[in-house]
Amino acid sequence: MTLRAALHWAILLALSGIFSGLLLLVQLPAALLLGPMIAAILFAVSGRELSIHSWLFAFAQSMIGLLMARALTVSVLREIGLHWPIFITGVFSVILISFGLGWVLARLRVMPGSTALWGSSPGAASAMTLLCESFGADQRLVAFMLYLRVVLVALATSIVAHFATHGQHGGTLPHAIRADSPLWLTPLLAAAATLLGQYTRLPAGPLLLSMVFGMIGQDGFGFHFALPSWLLAPSYVLVGWTIGLRFTADILRHVWRALPAVTLSSCTLIVVCALLAWPIAHLAHVDLLSAHLATSPGGADSVAIIAASNPVDMPFVMAMQVARFLMLMLVAPSIATLLARFLPTE
């Protein structure tokens, strides 16, 4: 590492500490995700180039997957299966609303047709960014749309959670989750999911595989693995940095004219999904904050971090998020291709 690179990392770390500290002072949830994310965005658009190694980000995803697995036990999933109409309704409502807004952006020529559709996908940002280029979309613009909404959703859900809990539960450092299994089991599971996820090239593979490994371990073999703060906290920071550093100055310049419309579209989706949380909460018999996080059109990893900082129905939130992620993998290409046929030629 050169002296210049080391200085850049030191600046990013200092900025992350400042923003995280400020967010902790006002007790916003997931301060260790949002603070580094904001710092990385400011750092990236200033023209300084840094990147998180893919293996580090994969390991951070694996840790978040294990966090999700703690809530998704087999018995809970079996109970959720009994209420599958609620999940089908919630998942497809968000997907259809998202692609509908993307179609409007394309009709107004704010963004090219297929790009607008892929960029409006409600979640699975990394997977959609990887898939979209094979279907004729501009990968840079899709990444901009998706990660702008990830940031907006993270900020919006954090603020909502803060006021919903009257600032009593959010904003703290991640709590260590203790268990009776050996401490080395947690990094071993995360490392295994990271290796397999990277080699198989499965979209968001480390996140999904660690979640599966965690569920099998705790429900199949009785391994109640621990999640120590010294592994959770750096994972939060790495996720925030990775998202923020993708907002390069080149991408922002390329889409400057479209920024107001794209931001308005993302905010509209956030508001509509928040309204959708009301009937979902009533039908599923969960609290409104849980329903709001479950329908939130952001990344499952950032939503997991925010949910873990608040007194919510974690199994319900993560089941809805994961169900939408898996459904997007199945239907997003078909929906985008179908809607693109009814748009003007790019």
C-alpha positions in Angstrom: 0.0 0.0 0.0 1.4 3.4 -1.0 1.6 6.3 1.4 -1.1 8.1 -0.6 -3.5 5.2 -0.4 -2.9 4.9 3.3 -3.7 8.6 3.7 -6.9 8.1 1.8 -7.9 5.2 4.0 -7.1 7.2 7.1 -9.3 10.1 5.8 -12.2 7.7 5.0 -11.9 6.1 8.4 -11.8 9.5 10.2 -14.8 10.7 8.3 -16.7 7.5 9.0 -15.9 7.9 12.7 -17.2 11.5 12.7 -20.4 10.7 10.9 -21.1 7.5 12.9 -20.5 9.5 16.1 -22.9 12.2 15.1 -25.6 9.5 14.2 -25.0 7.8 17.5 -25.5 11.1 19.3 -29.0 11.5 17.7 -29.6 7.8 18.2 -30.3 6.8 14.6 -30.3 3.0 14.0 -27.5 1.4 12.2 -25.1 4.3 12.7 -22.2 2.1 11.8 -23.7 1.4 8.4 -25.0 4.9 7.6 -22.0 6.8 8.9 -19.4 5.0 6.7 -21.9 5.0 3.8 -22.2 8.8 3.9 -18.4 9.2 4.3 -17.7 6.9 1.4 -20.1 8.8 -0.9 -18.5 12.1 -0.1 -15.0 10.5 -0.5 -15.9 8.9 -3.8 -17.4 12.0 -5.5 -14.4 14.0 -4.5 -12.4 12.0 -7.1 -10.3 9.9 -4.8 -10.4 6.3 -5.7 -10.6 3.5 -3.1 -12.2 0.1 -3.3 -13.2 -2.7 -0.9 -11.7 -6.0 -1.9 -14.5 -8.4 -3.0 -13.4 -11.0 -0.5 -13.8 -8.5 2.4 -17.3 -7.5 1.2 -18.2 -11.1 0.7 -17.2 -11.9 4.3 -19.2 -8.9 5.6 -22.2 -10.2 3.6 -21.7 -13.6 5.2 -21.8 -12.1 8.7 -25.1 -10.3 7.8 -26.4 -13.6 6.5 -25.6 -15.2 9.8 -27.4 -12.4 11.6 -30.5 -13.1 9.4 -30.2 -16.8 10.0 -30.6 -16.3 13.8 -34.1 -15.0 13.1 -35.1 -17.5 10.4 -35.5 -20.8 12.2 -37.2 -23.7 10.5 -40.1 -23.5 12.9 -40.6 -19.8 12.0 -40.4 -20.5 8.3 -43.0 -23.2 8.7 -45.3 -20.8 10.4 -44.7 -18.2 7.7 -45.6 -20.9 5.1 -49.1 -21.0 6.7 -49.5 -17.3 5.8 -48.1 -17.5 2.3 -50.9 -15.3 0.8 -49.6 -12.3 2.8 -46.1 -12.8 1.6 -47.1 -13.3 -2.0 -49.2 -10.2 -1.8 -46.5 -8.1 -0.1 -43.7 -9.3 -2.4 -45.5 -8.9 -5.7 -47.1 -5.6 -4.7 -43.6 -4.0 -4.2 -42.2 -5.6 -7.4 -45.1 -4.4 -9.6 -45.0 -0.9 -8.1 -41.3 -0.6 -8.6 -41.3 -1.7 -12.2 -44.3 0.5 -12.9 -42.4 3.5 -11.7 -39.5 2.4 -13.9 -41.8 2.2 -16.9 -42.9 5.7 -16.2 -39.3 6.9 -16.1 -38.7 5.2 -19.5 -41.8 6.7 -21.1 -40.7 10.1 -20.0 -37.3 9.4 -21.4 -35.6 10.2 -18.1 -33.6 7.0 -18.5 -33.3 4.5 -21.5 -36.0 1.9 -21.4 -34.4 -1.3 -20.2 -32.1 0.7 -18.0 -35.0 2.4 -16.2 -36.7 -0.9 -15.7 -33.7 -2.7 -14.2 -32.7 0.3 -12.2 -36.2 0.3 -10.6 -35.8 -3.2 -9.2 -36.8 -3.2 -5.5 -33.7 -4.7 -3.9 -31.1 -7.2 -5.0 -28.9 -4.3 -6.1 -25.7 -6.3 -6.6 -27.4 -9.1 -8.4 -29.4 -6.7 -10.6 -26.3 -4.8 -11.5 -24.6 -8.0 -12.6 -27.5 -9.3 -14.6 -28.7 -6.1 -16.3 -25.9 -5.8 -18.8 -26.8 -9.2 -20.4 -30.3 -7.7 -21.2 -29.1 -4.5 -22.9 -29.2 -2.1 -19.9 -26.5 0.4 -19.1 -24.7 -1.0 -16.0 -23.5 2.3 -14.7 -26.9 3.9 -14.8 -28.6 0.9 -13.3 -26.0 0.9 -10.5 -26.6 4.6 -9.9 -30.4 4.1 -9.6 -30.2 1.1 -7.4 -27.6 2.4 -5.0 -29.2 5.8 -4.7 -32.3 4.1 -3.6 -30.4 1.9 -1.2 -29.0 5.0 0.5 -32.4 6.8 0.5 -34.1 3.7 1.9 -31.4 3.3 4.6 -31.8 6.9 5.7 -35.7 6.8 5.6 -36.0 3.5 7.5 -33.5 4.7 10.1 -35.4 7.9 10.7 -38.7 6.1 10.8 -37.3 3.5 13.3 -35.9 6.3 15.4 -39.2 8.1 15.8 -41.2 4.8 16.0 -39.2 3.7 19.0 -38.8 7.2 20.4 -35.0 6.9 20.1 -34.9 4.2 22.8 -33.4 1.3 20.9 -31.6 2.6 17.8 -28.2 4.2 17.3 -26.3 2.0 19.7 -23.3 -0.1 18.7 -24.2 -3.6 17.6 -24.8 -5.9 20.5 -22.9 -9.1 20.7 -25.2 -12.1 20.4 -23.9 -14.8 22.8 -24.5 -18.5 22.5 -23.2 -21.8 23.8 -21.3 -22.9 20.7 -17.5 -22.3 20.3 -16.7 -18.7 19.2 -14.6 -20.0 16.3 -17.7 -21.5 14.7 -19.0 -18.1 13.6 -16.0 -17.0 11.5 -15.7 -20.6 10.2 -19.3 -20.5 8.9 -18.8 -17.0 7.4 -15.5 -18.0 5.8 -17.0 -21.2 4.3 -20.0 -19.1 2.9 -17.5 -16.5 1.5 -15.3 -19.1 -0.3 -18.2 -21.0 -1.8 -20.1 -17.9 -2.7 -17.2 -16.3 -4.5 -16.3 -19.5 -6.4 -19.8 -20.3 -7.5 -20.5 -16.7 -8.6 -24.0 -17.0 -7.2 -25.6 -13.5 -7.0 -25.3 -12.4 -3.3 -24.0 -15.9 -2.7 -22.2 -15.2 0.6 -25.3 -13.6 2.0 -27.6 -16.5 1.0 -25.2 -19.3 1.7 -24.3 -18.1 5.2 -27.9 -17.8 6.0 -28.5 -21.4 4.8 -25.4 -22.6 6.7 -26.6 -20.8 9.8 -30.1 -22.2 9.6 -28.8 -25.8 9.1 -26.4 -25.4 11.9 -28.8 -24.1 14.5 -31.9 -26.2 13.5 -30.2 -29.3 12.2 -27.3 -29.7 14.6 -28.2 -27.4 17.5 -25.3 -25.0 17.0 -26.3 -21.7 18.6 -23.5 -19.7 17.2 -22.4 -16.4 18.7 -22.2 -13.0 16.8 -19.5 -11.0 18.6 -19.4 -7.2 18.2 -15.8 -7.3 16.9 -17.2 -9.2 13.9 -20.5 -7.4 13.5 -19.3 -3.9 13.7 -16.6 -4.1 11.0 -19.2 -5.9 8.8 -21.5 -3.0 9.1 -18.7 -0.6 8.2 -17.7 -2.7 5.2 -21.2 -2.8 3.8 -21.6 1.0 4.2 -18.2 1.7 2.5 -18.9 -0.7 -0.4 -22.2 0.9 -1.2 -20.9 4.5 -0.8 -17.8 4.0 -2.8 -19.8 2.9 -5.8 -21.1 6.5 -6.1 -18.3 7.7 -8.4 -18.1 11.2 -9.7 -18.2 9.9 -13.2 -21.6 8.1 -12.6 -23.0 11.2 -10.9 -21.9 13.5 -13.7 -23.4 11.1 -16.2 -26.8 11.2 -14.6 -26.9 14.7 -13.1 -29.9 15.7 -15.3 -31.8 12.7 -14.3 -31.1 13.0 -10.6 -34.2 14.9 -9.6 -36.6 12.5 -11.5 -34.8 9.4 -10.2 -34.8 10.7 -6.7 -38.5 11.6 -6.9 -39.2 8.1 -8.2 -37.3 6.5 -5.4 -39.0 8.6 -2.8 -42.4 7.8 -4.3 -41.6 4.1 -4.1 -40.5 4.5 -0.4 -43.7 6.3 0.5 -46.0 3.8 -1.4 -44.2 0.9 0.3 -44.7 2.6 3.6 -48.4 2.9 3.0 -48.5 -0.7 1.9 -47.1 -1.6 5.4 -50.4 -0.6 7.0 -52.6 -3.4 5.5 -49.7 -5.9 5.7 -49.3 -5.2 9.5 -53.0 -5.7 10.0 -53.2 -8.9 7.9 -50.0 -10.4 9.4 -50.7 -9.3 13.0 -47.3 -7.6 13.3 -46.3 -4.1 14.5 -46.2 -1.3 12.0 -42.5 -0.8 12.1 -41.9 -4.5 11.3 -44.2 -4.3 8.4 -42.5 -1.1 7.2 -39.1 -2.7 7.3 -40.4 -5.9 5.6 -41.8 -3.9 2.7 -38.9 -1.5 2.5 -37.5 -1.6 -1.1 -33.8 -1.6 -0.1 -31.1 -4.2 0.3 -31.7 -7.1 2.6 -28.3 -6.6 4.3 -28.9 -3.0 5.2 -32.5 -3.7 6.3 -31.2 -6.6 8.5 -28.7 -4.2 10.2 -31.5 -1.6 10.9 -33.9 -4.3 12.1 -31.4 -5.8 14.4 -31.1 -2.4 16.1 -34.8 -2.2 17.0 -37.5 -4.1 18.7 -39.2 -5.6 15.7 -40.4 -9.0 14.4 -37.0 -9.9 12.9 -38.2 -13.3 11.4 -41.1 -11.6 9.6 -38.9 -8.7 8.3 -36.2 -11.0 7.0 -38.6 -13.6 5.5 -40.3 -10.9 3.4 -37.0 -9.4 2.3 -35.5 -12.8 1.4 -38.7 -13.9 -0.4 -38.6 -10.7 -2.5 -34.9 -11.2 -3.3 -35.5 -14.8 -4.5 -38.6 -13.8 -6.4 -36.7 -11.0 -8.2 -34.1 -13.5 -9.3 -36.8 -15.5 -10.9 -39.1 -12.8 -12.5 -37.1 -9.6 -12.9 -35.6 -10.5 -16.4 -39.0 -11.6 -17.7 -40.8 -8.5 -16.4 -38.1 -6.1 -17.7 -38.1 -7.8 -21.1 -41.9 -7.8 -21.4 -42.3 -4.1 -20.4 -39.5 -3.0 -22.7 -41.6 -4.2 -25.7 -44.1 -1.4 -24.9 -41.6 1.4 -24.8 -40.2 3.6 -27.6 -37.0 2.4 -29.2 -34.0 3.6 -27.2 
